């Protein structure tokens, strides 16, 4: 298999990434796709599947509760700094711990 990536800066505010995959053992002909990007002054986040982020609040809350049980020998509320991290996820949808 051969993967070819071509990065083209169309102008100051635009870029194209063209990816071609060639694998004669798998496909009858090479195939390509293009990603067009536009300049932004916003923060850039990694492009990745975020389905896990929807459950992150519960995962973090559960983990903090387990830590609290282990550390105190009894149930208690998660630590304040952990709650702040969970609230951050709720407010902006991103993990920024």
Secondary structure as GFF3:
##gff-version 3
##sequence-region A 1 97
A	DSSP	beta_strand	2	11	.	.	.	ID=ss1
A	DSSP	beta_strand	14	22	.	.	.	ID=ss2
A	DSSP	beta_strand	31	38	.	.	.	ID=ss3
A	DSSP	alpha_helix	51	72	.	.	.	ID=ss4
A	DSSP	alpha_helix	80	92	.	.	.	ID=ss5
###
